Amino acid sequence: MGPTPDAQDQPSDDLGAYVGLDADDAGDRARRRGWTTVRSLPPGAIITMEYVVGRINFEVAHDRVVRCWRG
């Protein structure tokens, strides 16, 4: 198992504020706030569970963010 990520290595951001935003606007906002990787996924997508410091994940349905999480 890898080391535990340091929360200080990531932008301080309110992830709940992304829910409901247009996917493109959410991605632009995340990059402006310092996220190094922005990943948009469709509902039910099969993904790896590896944690990547500086990555923000969006679950997007009908061009709107419905869920958001770090790593």
VEXSEPA-126692 format. One line per 8 residues: number of its first residue (from 1); their letters; for each residue y, z, x of N, C-alpha, C, O, CB. Coordinates in Angstrom, 1 decimal. Atoms other than C-alpha are relative to their C-alpha. Last residue first. Glycine has a CB too. Layout:
VEXSEPA-126692
NUM> A> Y,Z,X,Y,Z,X,Y,Z,X,Y,Z,X,Y,Z,X | ...
This chain:
VEXSEPA-126692
71> GRWCRVVR> 1.1,0.3,-0.9,11.7,-6.2,-8.2,-0.8,-1.2,-0.2,-1.8,-1.5,0.5,-0.9,1.1,-0.1 | -0.2,0.2,-1.5,14.0,-4.9,-10.8,-1.3,-0.4,0.6,-2.4,-0.2,0.1,0.5,1.3,0.6 | 0.5,-1.1,-0.9,13.6,-5.4,-14.6,0.2,-0.4,1.5,0.4,-1.5,1.8,-1.5,0.3,-0.3 | -0.5,0.1,-1.4,15.1,-7.4,-17.5,-0.6,1.2,0.8,-0.6,2.3,0.3,1.6,0.0,0.0 | 0.4,-1.1,-0.8,13.9,-8.2,-21.0,0.4,-0.2,1.4,0.6,-1.3,1.9,-1.6,0.2,-0.1 | 0.5,-1.0,1.0,15.0,-10.5,-23.9,-0.5,1.3,0.7,-0.8,2.3,0.1,-1.2,-0.6,-0.8 | 0.7,-1.1,-0.7,17.3,-12.7,-21.9,-0.5,1.0,-1.0,0.3,1.6,-1.7,0.9,0.6,1.1 | -0.6,-1.3,0.0,18.3,-15.7,-24.1,-0.9,1.0,0.8,-2.1,1.0,0.7,0.2,0.6,-1.4
63> DHAVEFNI> -1.1,0.0,-0.8,17.5,-19.4,-23.7,0.8,1.3,0.0,2.0,1.4,0.4,1.0,-1.1,-0.4 | -1.1,0.8,0.7,15.1,-19.4,-26.6,1.3,0.1,0.7,2.4,0.3,0.1,0.2,0.5,-1.5 | 0.6,0.7,1.2,13.0,-16.7,-24.9,1.2,-0.7,-0.7,2.2,0.0,-1.0,-0.7,1.0,-0.9 | -0.9,0.9,0.8,13.7,-15.5,-21.4,-0.7,-0.7,-1.1,-1.7,-1.3,-0.9,0.7,-1.0,1.0 | 0.9,0.7,1.0,12.1,-12.6,-19.5,0.9,-0.7,-1.0,1.8,-0.1,-1.6,-1.0,1.0,-0.7 | -0.4,0.2,1.4,14.5,-11.9,-16.6,-1.2,-0.6,-0.8,-1.8,-1.6,-0.4,1.2,-0.9,-0.2 | 0.8,0.8,0.8,13.6,-10.5,-13.2,0.5,-0.1,-1.5,0.9,1.0,-2.0,-1.5,0.5,0.0 | -0.2,-0.4,1.4,16.0,-9.2,-10.6,-0.8,-1.0,-0.8,-0.8,-2.2,-0.6,1.5,0.1,-0.5
55> RGVVYEMT> 0.3,1.0,1.1,15.1,-9.4,-7.0,0.2,0.6,-1.3,-0.2,1.8,-1.6,-1.5,-0.5,0.2 | -1.1,0.9,0.2,16.9,-7.4,-4.2,-0.3,-1.1,-1.1,0.5,-2.0,-1.3,0.3,-0.7,1.2 | -1.3,-0.6,0.0,13.8,-5.6,-3.0,1.0,-1.1,-0.1,1.0,-2.1,0.5,0.2,0.8,1.3 | -0.9,0.6,-1.0,10.6,-7.5,-3.9,1.4,0.6,-0.1,2.1,0.5,-1.2,0.1,-1.6,-0.2 | -1.3,-0.5,0.2,7.8,-5.5,-5.6,0.9,-0.7,1.1,0.6,-0.6,2.3,0.2,1.5,0.1 | -0.6,-0.5,-1.3,4.5,-7.3,-5.8,1.5,0.3,-0.3,2.2,-0.4,-1.0,-0.1,-1.1,1.1 | -0.7,-1.3,0.2,3.2,-7.4,-9.4,0.6,0.5,1.3,1.0,1.6,1.4,-1.0,1.0,-0.5 | 0.5,-1.0,-1.0,2.3,-11.1,-9.3,0.8,1.3,-0.2,1.9,1.2,-0.7,0.1,-0.5,1.4
47> IIAGPPLS> -0.7,-0.1,-1.3,3.1,-13.0,-12.5,-0.7,1.0,0.9,-1.5,1.8,0.5,1.5,0.5,-0.3 | 0.8,-0.7,-1.0,1.4,-14.3,-15.6,0.7,0.0,1.3,1.0,-1.0,1.9,-1.5,-0.6,0.1 | 0.4,0.7,-1.3,4.0,-15.3,-18.1,-0.8,0.9,0.8,-0.7,2.1,0.9,1.3,-0.4,0.8 | 1.4,0.1,-0.3,3.8,-13.7,-21.5,-0.4,-0.6,1.3,-1.6,-0.8,1.5,-0.6,-0.6,-1.1 | 0.8,-1.1,0.5,7.4,-14.5,-22.5,-1.5,-0.2,0.3,-2.0,-1.3,0.1,0.2,0.2,-1.5 | 0.2,0.1,1.4,8.9,-17.2,-20.2,-0.8,1.3,-0.5,-1.5,1.9,0.3,-0.7,-1.3,-0.4 | 1.4,0.2,0.4,10.1,-16.1,-16.8,-0.1,-0.2,-1.5,0.7,0.5,-2.3,-0.8,1.1,0.5 | 0.1,0.1,1.5,13.5,-16.2,-15.1,-1.4,-0.4,-0.3,-2.0,-1.3,0.2,1.0,-1.1,-0.5
39> RVTTWGRR> 1.2,0.6,0.5,13.6,-14.9,-11.5,0.0,0.0,-1.5,0.1,1.1,-2.1,-1.3,0.6,0.6 | 0.0,-0.1,1.5,16.9,-14.1,-9.7,-1.2,-0.8,-0.5,-1.3,-2.0,-0.3,1.3,-0.6,-0.6 | 1.0,0.8,0.7,16.6,-13.4,-6.0,0.1,0.2,-1.5,0.1,1.4,-1.9,-1.4,0.2,0.6 | 0.3,1.1,-0.9,19.4,-12.0,-3.7,-1.0,-1.0,-0.7,-1.0,-2.2,-0.3,-0.6,0.5,1.2 | 1.5,0.3,0.0,21.0,-9.9,-6.4,-0.3,-1.2,0.8,0.3,-2.2,0.7,-0.5,-0.1,-1.5 | 0.7,-0.3,-1.2,24.6,-9.1,-5.3,-1.5,-0.1,0.0,-2.2,0.1,1.0,0.3,1.3,0.4 | 0.2,-1.5,-0.2,26.6,-8.7,-8.5,-0.8,0.3,1.2,-1.1,1.5,1.5,-0.5,0.7,-1.2 | -1.4,-0.6,-0.3,27.8,-12.3,-8.4,-0.1,1.5,0.4,0.7,2.0,1.2,0.9,-0.3,-1.1
31> RARDGADD> -0.3,0.4,-1.4,24.1,-13.4,-8.2,1.4,0.5,0.4,1.5,0.9,1.6,0.0,-1.5,0.0 | 0.8,-0.7,-0.9,23.3,-11.3,-11.3,0.3,-0.4,1.5,0.4,0.5,2.3,-1.5,-0.2,-0.3 | -0.5,-1.3,-0.1,26.2,-12.7,-13.3,-0.8,0.8,1.1,-0.2,1.5,1.9,0.0,0.7,-1.3 | -1.2,0.1,-0.8,25.2,-16.3,-12.5,0.6,1.4,0.2,1.1,1.8,1.3,1.1,-0.8,-0.8 | 0.2,0.4,-1.4,21.7,-15.6,-13.6,1.2,0.0,0.8,1.2,0.5,2.0,-0.8,-1.3,0.1 | 0.6,-1.2,-0.6,22.8,-13.8,-16.8,-0.3,-0.3,1.5,-0.1,0.6,2.3,-1.3,0.4,-0.7 | -1.1,-1.0,-0.3,25.1,-16.7,-17.6,-0.5,1.2,0.6,0.1,1.8,1.5,0.7,0.3,-1.4 | -0.8,0.5,-1.1,22.2,-19.2,-17.2,1.2,1.0,0.3,1.5,1.2,1.5,0.6,-1.4,-0.4
23> ADLGVYAG> 0.7,-0.1,-1.2,19.9,-17.1,-19.4,0.8,-0.5,1.2,0.8,0.1,2.3,-1.3,-0.8,0.0 | 0.5,1.3,-0.3,22.4,-16.6,-22.2,-0.6,0.0,1.4,-0.1,0.6,2.3,1.1,-1.1,-0.1 | -0.9,1.0,-0.6,22.9,-12.9,-22.6,-0.8,-1.3,0.1,-2.0,-1.4,0.1,0.4,0.5,1.4 | -0.8,0.7,1.0,20.9,-10.8,-25.1,0.9,-1.1,0.6,1.5,-1.9,-0.2,0.9,1.0,-0.7 | 0.8,0.4,1.2,19.5,-8.4,-22.5,1.0,-0.5,-1.1,2.0,0.1,-1.4,-0.7,1.3,-0.6 | 0.4,1.4,-0.1,21.6,-8.5,-19.3,-0.7,-0.5,-1.3,-0.7,-1.6,-1.6,-0.9,-0.2,1.2 | -1.2,0.8,0.4,23.5,-5.2,-20.1,-0.4,-1.5,0.1,0.4,-2.3,-0.5,1.1,0.2,1.0 | -0.1,0.2,1.5,20.2,-3.4,-20.1,1.1,-0.9,-0.4,1.0,-1.4,-1.5,0.1,1.4,-0.6
15> LDDSPQDQ> 0.9,1.1,0.4,19.9,-3.9,-16.3,0.0,-0.3,-1.5,-0.2,-1.4,-1.9,-1.4,0.3,0.4 | 0.6,-0.4,1.3,23.0,-1.9,-15.6,-0.9,-1.1,-0.5,-0.4,-2.1,-1.1,1.1,0.4,-1.1 | -0.2,0.8,1.2,23.6,-2.6,-12.0,-0.6,0.6,-1.2,-1.6,1.3,-1.1,-0.5,-1.4,0.3 | -0.1,-1.0,1.1,23.8,-0.9,-8.6,0.4,-0.8,-1.2,1.5,-1.4,-1.3,1.0,1.1,0.4 | -1.2,-0.2,0.7,22.7,-3.7,-6.3,-0.1,1.1,-1.0,-1.1,1.3,-1.6,0.4,-1.4,-0.7 | -0.1,0.8,1.1,19.6,-3.1,-4.2,1.4,0.2,-0.7,2.0,1.3,-0.5,-1.1,0.2,-1.0 | 0.0,1.4,-0.5,19.0,-1.8,-0.7,0.2,-1.0,-1.2,0.2,-2.2,-0.9,-1.3,-0.3,0.6 | -1.3,0.3,-0.5,20.1,1.7,-1.9,0.1,-1.4,0.5,1.2,-2.0,0.8,0.4,0.9,1.2
7> ADPTPGM> -0.9,0.5,1.1,17.1,1.9,-4.1,1.3,-0.4,0.5,2.0,-1.1,-0.1,0.1,1.1,-1.0 | -1.2,-0.9,0.0,14.9,2.1,-1.0,0.9,-0.6,-1.0,1.4,-1.7,-0.9,0.6,0.1,1.4 | -1.4,0.6,-0.2,11.6,0.4,-1.6,1.1,1.0,-0.1,1.0,2.0,-0.9,0.2,-1.1,-1.0 | -0.8,-0.1,1.2,8.4,2.5,-1.2,1.4,-0.6,0.2,2.0,-0.2,1.2,0.1,1.5,-0.5 | -1.0,-1.1,0.1,6.4,1.4,1.8,0.8,-0.1,-1.4,0.9,-1.2,-2.0,1.0,-0.1,1.1 | -1.3,0.1,-0.8,3.5,-0.9,1.3,0.9,1.1,-0.2,0.6,2.0,-1.0,0.7,-1.3,-0.4 | -1.2,0.0,0.8,0.0,0.0,0.0,1.2,0.0,0.9,1.3,0.7,1.9,0.0,1.2,-1.0
